[in-house]
Amino acid sequence: MPYDPNSLSNLDEVKTNHIHLDLVVDFTAKTLTGSAELTIEAISKVATKVILDTSFIDIHSVSLAGKSLKYTLAERHEKFGSALTIELEQALNQGEVINIVVGYATTQQCTACQWLAPSQTVGKKHPYLFTQCQAIHARSLVPCQDSPSIKLTYSANINAPLRAVMSAVPAGEEKQTNGTVTYKFHQKTRMPSYLIALAVGNLEGREIGPRSTVWTEPEVIESAAWEFVDTENFISTGEKLLTPYDWGRYDLLVLPASFPYGGMENPCLTFVTPSLLAGDRSLVDVVAHEIAHSWMGNLVTTENWEHFWLNEGFTVFVERKILGRMQGKEHSEFSAIIGHKALVESVELYGPNHPFTALCPRLQEQDPDDAFSSVPYEKGFNLLYFLEKLLGGDEIFEPYIRAHVREFAGRSINTNDWKDFLYSFMAKNFGVEKGQELVKLLDTVDWDAWLSGVGMPPVDNKFDDTLAKECNRLCKCWGNSRSESDKQKLKDTFSPKDLANFSSTQKVVFLERVSELEPLSHTHLDVMDELYDLTNVGNAEIKFRWQMVCLQANYEKIYPEVAAFASTMGRMKFCRPLLRALFHAKNGAELAKETFLQNRSFYHPIAATMIAKDLGLSH
């Protein structure tokens, strides 16, 4: 039976096979109103009720075959919302299927939806709506069994005054007499509820490949189409590594700047941050990550959020395989070096003994958003990287990864399922003698330390540092110049040419290495900025690292720049650490709080909640 500590639904008695949404988008009221029809199947011997997850939803009616059903909406659980219990007049026997229709409306407290005023968009003329349901926010968008253990198909009719797009394939549109349009969608591949996604706005599409269109506001369409031109190469490389792409379309939606993540792997329509539009295609690795999710997470899904690493660790592993095939192995190893730094920072933030630093954390009574960090991504990647090396390299491991997808496609699994299949595959697919040897190697792994241990991984993987060597050398030169206080002598030592041959990623790693030093003097930072023009850089990854280096040194000249960047960039990877670091920097706490409070409506509700906690403003 499925186990999910973060759902209030009766997952042991019934499962949802399909949801049909019929919703009207109201930008004035900032609500979605209409109904959800859920196709429910009994999985226990007898089911007398259906319990759905909801959060900040107004329930208007519940019916079966046109006849009203009794229902109760429980008092709100602080983290998991309000259970909607629907009494069935006739008990269901195992295997029986019914269609329940729930009439409802979202409310302004809906944590999945962000409603943007025209002023918060690029074009400044039209409002905009987008949703973000991962981890447990689908329940604020639609009454459902909001657990990744439930895989379902869905369809939708969305009536809106502006173009609607969804994590599904478009199935036509109908103009209405009031000037609105009803946009129709269907998703025929089974997926978890957290992947239901909707965006409505002044959107234009541009084809960028045989199965890909990029959607964005018209003002950004040219730069977006240029930036993501390699999308088809990413998909076809993933197919060669794994299995044929299963979702039909792979479109991209470039959202306004308040989108809280780098990307969200919504099927058929990946949502991405505009911070990827660097103008040099240097940040499109995020697209490789989201495409890898088409197999890892979307097709093979974690059973619950305690096993989130099965989504993210596998996805990072496949993302780096794709990068290795397209750009060369030294690039994928360089990516792993950057990832390792992110893992170190996450472990330091929580503390090395914090339960959320375990690969499989226990999440009873915990909000999964609080456990969101680089740990499932990078610790999970490190486990798979370690196993590949241990077992003999990609000749052994890549056939296994492909088989993992074939074995578990369309299913939700936990870490025990994963490990059992790993052992089984290694025992059966390389001959008896080799199989026994591979199983013995697996038996040498300290599984408890990897899966349940806290802090950094038990094995420190070594990555090819070819592309990091120059970054490390330049950082060392700056560290060694620490005793020099004369600006001119520093300018004689360093030069703009230092970074002339660095890729954007190498500049990121150089600044990360500088951040690991004891903070440099303000004179050093003055000279570094004058020579390398870091404050004015357009690349968001470089800008973020530079500002973090400055904040560590209490370099007050940068504070206004930090406030400006953090209040116009809702991606949590950037705004959360920047506001946190500004809050702890000398004379920075008030500016950090003021910046957040003045711009709270800019941030998506998920981001606003997390930043408020970071700054001690949650109560």
CORLIN-V86440 format. One record per backbone hydrogen bond with DSSP energy under -0.5 kcal/mol. NH is the residue of the N-H (numbers start at 1). CO is the residue of the C=O. E is the energy in kcal/mol with one decimal. If there is no record, write none. Layout:
nh-><NH:NH>
co-><CO:CO>
e-><E:E>
//
This chain:
nh-><7:10:11:13:14:15:17:17:18:19:20:21:21:22:23:24:25:26:26:27:30:31:33:34:35:36:37:38:38:39:39:40:40:41:42:43:44:47:50:52:52:53:54:55:58:59:60:60:61:63:64:65:67:69:72:74:74:77:81:82:84:85:85:86:86:87:87:88:92:94:95:96:98:100:100:101:102:102:103:103:104:105:106:107:110:114:116:116:120:121:124:128:129:130:131:132:137:138:140:141:142:144:146:147:150:151:152:152:153:154:155:156:157:158:159:159:160:160:163:165:167:168:169:171:171:174:176:179:181:182:183:183:184:185:186:187:188:191:195:196:199:200:201:203:204:206:208:209:212:214:215:215:216:218:220:221:221:224:225:226:227:228:229:231:233:234:235:236:237:238:239:240:241:242:249:250:251:252:253:254:254:255:255:259:264:266:269:270:271:272:273:276:277:278:284:286:287:288:289:290:291:292:293:294:295:296:297:297:298:299:300:301:301:303:307:308:310:311:312:313:314:315:316:317:318:319:320:321:322:323:324:325:326:327:328:328:331:332:333:334:335:336:337:338:339:340:341:342:343:344:345:346:347:348:349:350:351:354:357:358:359:360:361:365:366:368:370:371:371:372:378:379:379:380:381:382:383:384:385:386:387:388:389:390:391:392:392:393:396:397:398:400:401:402:403:404:405:406:407:408:409:410:411:411:413:418:419:420:421:422:423:424:425:426:427:428:429:435:436:437:438:439:440:441:442:443:444:444:445:447:450:451:452:453:461:463:468:469:469:472:473:474:475:476:477:478:479:480:481:482:484:487:490:491:492:493:494:498:499:500:501:502:507:508:509:510:511:512:513:514:515:516:516:517:517:525:526:527:528:529:530:531:532:533:537:540:543:544:545:546:547:548:549:550:551:552:553:554:555:556:558:559:562:563:564:565:566:567:568:569:570:572:574:575:576:577:578:579:580:581:582:583:584:585:588:589:592:593:594:595:596:597:598:599:599:600:602:603:603:604:608:609:610:611:612:613:614:615:616:617:618>
co-><4:51:9:10:10:41:15:39:39:153:37:19:155:35:157:33:159:24:31:25:26:26:24:104:22:102:20:36:100:18:37:38:98:15:96:13:13:92:86:50:84:144:82:139:105:57:58:103:103:101:67:99:64:62:85:72:83:81:77:54:52:72:83:50:84:70:85:48:47:45:42:93:40:38:98:63:36:100:61:101:34:58:32:56:107:130:114:128:117:118:118:116:200:114:198:112:133:133:137:138:138:53:144:145:147:149:150:191:17:187:19:185:21:183:23:157:158:181:201:199:197:166:186:172:184:182:180:176:160:174:158:181:172:156:169:154:186:152:192:193:165:129:163:201:216:214:212:212:209:206:213:252:204:202:217:217:218:220:221:222:223:224:226:228:230:230:231:232:233:234:235:236:237:238:247:211:268:213:270:215:252:253:272:256:271:264:266:251:264:253:262:273:274:276:281:283:284:284:285:286:287:288:289:291:292:292:295:300:293:293:295:299:411:413:304:305:307:308:308:309:309:311:312:313:314:315:316:317:318:319:320:321:322:323:323:324:328:328:329:330:331:332:333:334:335:336:337:338:339:340:341:342:343:344:345:346:347:351:354:355:453:451:358:5:363:366:367:367:368:369:374:374:375:375:377:378:379:380:381:382:383:384:385:386:387:388:389:388:393:393:394:396:397:398:399:400:401:402:403:404:405:299:299:408:301:414:415:416:417:418:419:420:421:422:423:424:425:431:432:433:434:435:436:437:438:439:440:441:442:445:446:447:448:448:459:461:465:465:466:468:469:470:471:472:473:474:475:476:477:479:481:485:486:487:488:489:490:495:496:497:497:499:503:504:505:506:507:508:509:510:511:512:513:513:514:521:522:523:524:525:526:527:528:529:534:275:539:540:541:542:543:544:545:546:547:548:549:551:550:554:555:556:558:559:560:561:562:563:565:565:257:260:571:571:572:572:574:575:576:577:578:579:580:581:585:585:588:589:590:591:592:593:594:595:596:597:599:599:600:258:604:605:606:607:608:609:610:611:613:612:612>
e-><-1.3:-0.8:-1.8:-1.8:-1.9:-2.5:-0.5:-3.2:-0.9:-1.6:-2.3:-0.5:-2.5:-2.6:-2.4:-2.6:-3.0:-0.6:-2.5:-0.6:-1.4:-1.6:-1.8:-2.5:-2.3:-2.1:-2.9:-0.6:-3.2:-2.9:-0.5:-0.8:-3.0:-3.0:-2.3:-3.0:-1.7:-2.4:-2.2:-0.5:-2.6:-3.2:-0.8:-1.7:-2.7:-0.7:-0.5:-3.3:-1.6:-2.3:-2.7:-0.7:-1.8:-2.9:-2.1:-0.6:-2.7:-3.1:-1.9:-2.3:-2.9:-2.7:-0.7:-3.1:-0.6:-2.4:-0.6:-2.4:-3.1:-1.3:-3.0:-2.6:-2.5:-2.5:-0.6:-2.8:-2.9:-0.5:-2.4:-0.6:-2.5:-2.0:-2.5:-0.8:-1.8:-2.5:-0.6:-3.5:-2.2:-1.8:-0.5:-1.9:-2.7:-1.7:-1.6:-1.8:-3.1:-0.8:-1.6:-1.7:-2.7:-1.9:-1.3:-2.4:-1.9:-0.6:-0.5:-3.2:-2.2:-1.5:-2.2:-2.1:-2.6:-3.0:-3.0:-0.6:-0.6:-2.6:-0.7:-2.5:-1.5:-1.9:-2.5:-0.5:-3.4:-2.3:-3.1:-1.7:-2.5:-3.2:-3.1:-0.7:-2.8:-2.3:-2.0:-3.3:-0.5:-2.9:-1.7:-2.0:-2.3:-2.6:-2.1:-1.8:-3.1:-2.0:-2.5:-1.3:-0.9:-2.8:-0.5:-3.5:-2.0:-0.5:-2.2:-0.7:-0.8:-2.5:-2.5:-2.0:-2.4:-2.0:-1.1:-1.7:-0.6:-1.7:-2.1:-2.8:-2.1:-2.2:-2.3:-2.0:-1.9:-2.4:-1.8:-3.0:-2.3:-2.3:-2.9:-2.7:-0.5:-0.7:-2.4:-1.8:-2.6:-1.7:-1.5:-2.4:-2.4:-2.8:-2.3:-1.5:-1.8:-2.5:-0.6:-1.3:-1.2:-1.1:-2.0:-2.6:-2.8:-2.1:-1.3:-1.7:-1.5:-2.4:-0.9:-2.7:-2.2:-0.5:-2.3:-0.6:-2.3:-2.7:-1.7:-1.0:-2.3:-1.3:-2.3:-1.9:-1.1:-1.4:-2.7:-2.0:-2.6:-3.1:-2.3:-1.5:-2.7:-2.4:-2.3:-2.1:-2.1:-3.3:-0.7:-1.3:-1.4:-1.1:-2.5:-1.7:-2.0:-1.6:-1.6:-1.9:-2.4:-2.1:-1.5:-1.7:-2.1:-2.4:-2.1:-2.0:-2.5:-2.4:-2.2:-2.3:-2.6:-2.1:-2.2:-1.6:-0.5:-2.0:-0.6:-0.5:-2.1:-0.6:-1.8:-0.7:-0.9:-1.1:-3.4:-0.6:-2.1:-1.0:-1.8:-2.4:-1.8:-2.0:-2.9:-2.4:-2.4:-2.4:-2.1:-2.7:-2.5:-0.7:-0.7:-3.3:-1.1:-2.3:-2.3:-1.0:-2.5:-2.1:-2.2:-2.5:-1.6:-2.1:-2.8:-2.0:-1.7:-2.1:-0.5:-2.3:-2.8:-2.0:-2.6:-2.7:-2.0:-2.2:-2.4:-2.3:-3.1:-2.2:-2.1:-1.7:-1.7:-2.5:-2.3:-1.9:-2.6:-2.3:-2.1:-1.9:-2.2:-2.0:-0.7:-1.1:-1.4:-1.8:-2.0:-2.9:-2.3:-1.2:-1.0:-0.5:-0.9:-1.4:-0.6:-2.7:-2.5:-2.4:-2.3:-2.4:-2.0:-2.0:-2.5:-2.7:-1.0:-1.3:-2.1:-0.6:-1.9:-2.3:-1.8:-1.3:-2.5:-2.2:-1.2:-1.0:-0.5:-1.6:-2.1:-1.9:-2.2:-2.7:-2.2:-2.2:-2.6:-2.2:-2.1:-0.8:-0.9:-0.5:-1.3:-2.0:-2.4:-2.2:-2.9:-2.3:-2.2:-2.7:-2.6:-2.0:-1.1:-0.5:-2.7:-2.4:-1.8:-2.6:-2.5:-2.1:-2.2:-2.2:-2.4:-2.1:-0.9:-1.7:-2.4:-1.3:-2.0:-1.1:-2.4:-2.6:-2.2:-2.6:-3.0:-1.2:-1.1:-0.7:-2.7:-3.0:-1.8:-2.4:-1.2:-0.7:-2.0:-2.4:-2.4:-2.9:-2.7:-2.1:-1.5:-1.1:-2.2:-0.5:-2.4:-2.3:-2.8:-2.8:-2.0:-2.9:-2.4:-1.0:-0.5:-0.7:-1.8:-0.9:-0.8:-0.8:-2.9:-2.2:-1.8:-2.9:-2.3:-1.7:-2.3:-2.2:-1.3:-3.4:-0.7>
//
